[in-house]
Amino acid sequence: EFIGESPFNLTEQQLWYLPPGAIEGNKKEFQEYFVRETENILNATKGGGLCLFTSYSNLRKAYETLNRRLRMPFEMLRQGDAPKAQLIKLFANDVDSSLFGTKYFFAGVDVPGPSLRCVVIDKLPFAMQGDPIIRKISKRPRSFYTFSIPNMIMTLKQAIGRGVRGKDDKCVIAILDNRMSSASYKAVINESFSYKKT
């Protein structure tokens, strides 16, 4: 087993962002909030966003609302509208486009350079409780701390890893879920990533 160091200076190349007044991802008012914040972020970055969603319903809500309301001056690409490889190529070749995807895009996206300058993640990517294997594991004592949180952090690392792919890359990492700062397990998240809190 080998755990290597990152070749990148992530504390300098990544800027982590949690919106002021962020809402926990398990609250019913979260959906309206994350659509609004995604709009604000993509307006600020003028595109260049890889927007990752923990469910297809969240992706659809954000994409349809923003596409209808914003008429942004850049293309918004959506999972399902073309094969994955084609969408990634379109995204890489159009420096101001944004790509909307689910966990299918949490890995396998390698877009160095300015085409990917922001990763937006709707909420902490916990495994779906409807999965029968997850349901079985969740019955074990302390499974939330021994399985659910480590599994979520591993998935989150995969998603965040899409942002910095080269030594000259700069990327905003925007996780819209306030559980980043409010959850009882926030210290575990803090220890798992190299961001500076300000």
N, C-alpha and C positions, 0 to 999 in steps of 0.2 A: 504494500500500500504506500502511495506517495501523495502528499498534499503539497503542491507547489505554490510559490508566491505569485501574485499577479504581476505581470510585466508593466502594469500601468500605475500611475500615481492617482488613485481614485479620489483621494481627498481634494486634489486640485482639479481633476478632470470632470468630476460630477458635482452638481449643485442639487441638493435634495430640497424638496419643497412640499410642505404640508399647508394647505390654504388656511388663512385665519378663519375662525368660525367653522372649522371642518366638523363633519357629522360622522358618527360611528356607522360603519357599513351595514350593521344589522338593524338600523332604525328605518321605519317605513318612509320617512321623508328623505332618505338618502338618494333615491333615484333622481328626483328633481334637482337636488343639490349637485350631484356629480355631473349631470348634463351641463349645468350652468358653469361649473368650474372647468370642465373640458373646453367649453367655448372660450372662457377667459384665457386659458393657457395657450390654446392654438392661435388666438388673436395676438397674444404677446410674442409668441415665437414665429409668427407668420408661417405656420405650417411646420414641416419637418418633424411631425409627431408620430410616434408609434403608440397608438392608443390600445391598451390591452384590457380586456374585460373578463370577469370571472364567470359570466354566463352570456349566452347568445341573446337573451332578452335584454340585458343591459346594453350590449353592443347595438342591437336594433333600435332601442329607444334613443341612444345618443346619436347614432348616425342619422336616423330619420329626422329627428328634431333639428340637428345642426344643419343638415342638408337643406331642409325646408326653410329654416329661419335665417341662416347666415348668408347663403350664397357667397361663401368665402372665395377670395381671389386665388384659390389653389384647389387642386383636385383632392377629393376624399375617396380613398380606395377602401373597399369593404371585403372581408372574408366571405367567400361564396360567390362573388361576382366574376371570379376568374380563378384558375389554379394557383396554389400558394406560390410556386416558383415564379409565375408570371407577375403576380401582384408585387412580390419583393423586387423584381427587376424594374417594374414601373415606378415603384417607390424610390429605388436607388437612383434611377435616371432622371427623376423630376425632383429637384432639390427642395421644392416648396410643397410637395404633396404630403398628405398624411394618410396613414394606413390604420384601419380599424380591424382588430382581430380578437379572438378568444384565446384560451390556453393552448390551442393549436399553434399559435405564434409566439408562445413564451420561450420557445427554443427554435433553432434553425433559421433565425434571421441574422444575417451577417452583412450589415450595411455600414462600413466605415465612412467617415467624412461628414460633410454638413447636411446631407439628405436626412440623417437621423440625428436630430439635436435635442430631442425631448422624448422621454418615455413616460406616458401617463397610464397609471394602473388604477382601476376603479376602487377595488377593495382588497384587503388581505386575502390571498388565494387559498383559503382552507378547502380541503377536499369536500366534495358534495356528500351530504349526509344520506342521500337516497341510495348511494352505492351499497349493495349488500355486504361487500367486504369491509367497507368503512364502518357500516353499522355494526358488524360483528366485532371489529377492533375497538369501537367506542364503548363497548360493554366491559372492557378490561379496566381494572383499577388504575386510576391516574393516566388513562390513555390520552387525555387532552394534552398533558405535559410531556408524555413519553413518545407519543406518535403525532398527534394533530399539529402541535406547534412546530416540532422539527420538520415535519413534512411541508407545512406552509412556508417556513423559512427557506427550505431548499427550492421550492417552486418560485418563491419571490426572487431568490438569487438568480435563477435561470432567466426570469423576465428582465430584471435589472441589468443583467449581463448583455442584453441586446444594445445597451446604450453606448458604451465605450468599447470600440473595436480596434482602435489604433492609438498610437502614442500622441497624436495631435488632436484627437477627438475631444470635444467638450459636450456635455450632455446634462440637461435638467432631468432629474428623477422626481416625478410628481406622483405620490401615492395619496389618494384623496380620502382615505379612511382614517378617521380620527382615533381609531384604536391604536394607531402608531404611537400616540402620546397619552392615551387615557387607560389602556387595558392593563390589567394586573400583571401581564407578561411582557410589558413594553421593554423591561430591562433585557430580556432575552433577545428581542429584536435589536436593541441598541448595541448589544455586544456582538451581534452577527454581521454588522456592517461598519464600514469605515467612515461614515459621514461625521461632520462636525456639527454640533448643535449650537445654534445662535439665537 
